[in-house]
Amino acid sequence: MPLNSSQYTDLMDRYAQTQIENQLTLKDRKAEVYEKLPRIRKIDQEIAASSIQAIRERLDHGNDTTGSAKERNHKLIAEKKALLQANGYSEDYLQPIYTCPLCQDTGRVGTRYCSCFEQAAISLLYRQSNLEQVLQTENFEHFDLSYYPKDTDDSHPYSPYENMSNILSKAKEFVSSFDNAGGNLLFYGRTGLGKTFLSHCIAKALLDTHHTVLYQSSIHLFEDICSDAVMNKGRNPQSEETYRYLYSCDLLIIDDLGTEYTNSFVSSELYNILNTRMRDKKSTLISTNLDLQELTERYSDRITTRIIAEYKVFKFYGSNIRLAKRKKEIQK
Ligand SMILES: [Zn+2]
């Protein structure tokens, strides 16, 4: 599923747009600061003049005065930063603004695409444009443990609260050690216990640290794969080019595994995706309402065996958080 040329042009247009917006913001900032702190305008003029002077000296008279010009500018820059801070601005308030500091809003780092470009491509190709919006509210900052009851029952040694505190801290650990440790997660348990919410928390934290995340509901994912297999008879639907990001994104999240229409084709595709990602040391997060027994029955032994061996498995239990949240909203 590579980008077609109009999608590529669209993405590059977005970068151009971002650059223009950031330049305009910087222009406004300068105007605001110059108005309020005329000394800063003077400093900027002096810095520019001093650099030009040094170049002229070298060209016209063969004198290399760049060293002393540099020193002078150094002092001026320090004065400027101090002035900005003394007036309630950050010291880099007048520095160029980049939405993505990695590629400075060009989409490329050296000869490679930046992670922000890859992520934009993923969102476009896999129709996850609403994810960004969801992540505004579903993230670690908004995770509320107070919905989980603190009493234990006979079926579990820990209360839902204790269980969830543990899962939450493991999820945060997963994110903080992502670049070094990687690994895979399986969240299972009944519906409405926060599995999807926690997957969103992890997605947001990794996107914020410039990783690529492909988030797909199981239904959607396998619908696309199956229809592609039907449409492109004879062509290998597993080809890396067709589903490049399924294999190459830093984290693949398959939400609600088990809700798709499962047949032997789906089962073997699932195995192929999970297996290839494990082989390439790419992380996968699966959430499902099925328990391990049901997973084995529905897919195959080889899938469940690999999951149990290679995934950190967490069981969610307790009462339906989604309902409790709705009730609370109604009572507001
Ligand atoms: Zn970037």
Boltz pocket constraint, residues with backbone or C-beta under 6 A from the ligand:
constraints:
  - pocket:
      binder: B
      contacts: [[A, 100], [A, 101], [A, 102], [A, 103], [A, 104], [A, 105], [A, 106], [A, 107], [A, 108], [A, 114], [A, 115], [A, 116], [A, 117]]
      max_distance: 6.0
